[in-house]
Structure formats: C-alpha cells, structure tokens
Amino acid sequence: MTILRVISAYLSGCVNVNSLLFGPAFDLMKKHRINMNLIYDHNPSAFHANTEMFVRQLDLPTNINLFLTDLRSAFIVVCSLET
C-alpha cells in the first residue's frame, strides 16, 4: 500500500469509521515531506466540520504552525500534477 493511500484512508475515516485520523496522517506527511495542504484538499467540507478534532489531534503548536505555513489557495493535487 502506498503512503498516499494510507494517508487517504486516515483522512477518509476508513481506518476508524468513527473518527478521522488527522494526527497519524499529519505525522506520515511530515515524515515523507508531503505538502500539508493535502489534509485540507482531500475533503474540505470534512476538514471544516472537524477543525476542533484536527487541532486536538495535532496537539503541539509547532505542528499547527507547520500546517498553516503550508496552506495555499490553489488545489495542491492538481497543481503538483500539472508541473
């Protein structure tokens, strides 16, 4: 299973049906240097609905700061594939 499929499963609730696993997805993305914008771009409506859960799972201010500094207004998946 590729790393992006694992991250997608965490962000889709496929691993734990009752919860999105933002923390583990973030840790994998940080380790593999994947743009954090993917957390938002994967499913913006789910992200907005679960923002409090996201902040609790990231826990450390440095992690939240890293996420915020990676945010871009462009859809990162499309932009990355076009270049």
C-alpha positions as CSV (number, residue, x, y, z in Angstrom):
1,M,0.0,0.0,0.0
2,T,1.5,3.4,-1.0
3,I,1.9,6.1,1.5
4,L,-0.7,8.3,-0.2
5,R,-3.3,5.5,0.1
6,V,-2.6,5.2,3.8
7,I,-2.9,8.9,4.3
8,S,-6.1,8.9,2.3
9,A,-7.5,6.1,4.5
10,Y,-6.7,8.1,7.6
11,L,-8.4,11.3,6.2
12,S,-11.4,9.4,4.9
13,G,-12.2,7.6,8.2
14,C,-11.6,4.2,6.5
15,V,-9.2,3.1,9.3
16,N,-11.5,4.1,12.1
17,V,-15.1,4.6,11.0
18,N,-16.0,6.8,14.0
19,S,-13.1,9.3,13.6
20,L,-10.8,11.0,11.1
21,L,-7.2,10.3,11.9
22,F,-5.6,13.7,11.3
23,G,-2.7,13.1,13.7
24,P,-1.4,10.0,12.1
25,A,-1.9,11.4,8.6
26,F,0.0,14.6,9.6
27,D,2.9,12.5,11.1
28,L,3.2,10.5,7.9
29,M,3.1,13.6,5.7
30,K,5.7,15.3,7.9
31,K,8.0,12.3,7.8
32,H,7.7,12.0,4.0
33,R,7.7,15.7,3.3
34,I,4.3,15.8,1.7
35,N,2.6,19.2,1.4
36,M,0.3,19.6,4.4
37,N,-2.3,21.3,2.2
38,L,-3.4,17.8,1.2
39,I,-5.1,17.5,4.6
40,Y,-7.4,20.2,3.6
41,D,-7.6,19.5,-0.1
42,H,-8.5,15.8,0.5
43,N,-12.0,16.8,1.7
44,P,-12.6,20.5,2.6
45,S,-16.1,20.0,4.0
46,A,-14.9,17.2,6.3
47,F,-12.0,19.4,7.4
48,H,-14.3,22.3,8.2
49,A,-16.7,20.1,10.1
50,N,-13.9,18.6,12.2
51,T,-11.5,21.5,12.7
52,E,-11.6,21.1,16.5
53,M,-10.7,17.4,16.2
54,F,-7.8,18.4,13.9
55,V,-6.4,20.9,16.4
56,R,-6.7,18.4,19.3
57,Q,-5.0,15.6,17.3
58,L,-2.1,17.8,16.2
59,D,-1.7,18.9,19.8
60,L,1.6,20.8,19.5
61,P,1.6,24.4,18.4
62,T,4.6,23.7,16.2
63,N,2.6,21.1,14.2
64,I,-0.3,23.5,13.8
65,N,2.2,26.2,12.7
66,L,3.7,23.8,10.1
67,F,0.3,23.0,8.7
68,L,-0.7,26.7,8.5
69,T,2.6,27.7,6.7
70,D,2.0,25.0,4.1
71,L,-1.6,26.2,3.2
72,R,-2.0,27.5,-0.3
73,S,-5.1,28.8,-2.1
74,A,-4.6,26.5,-5.1
75,F,-5.7,22.9,-5.1
76,I,-2.3,21.3,-4.3
77,V,-3.1,17.9,-6.0
78,V,-3.9,19.5,-9.4
79,C,-1.0,22.0,-9.2
80,S,1.5,19.3,-8.3
81,L,0.5,17.1,-11.2
82,E,0.5,19.9,-13.7
83,T,4.1,21.0,-13.0
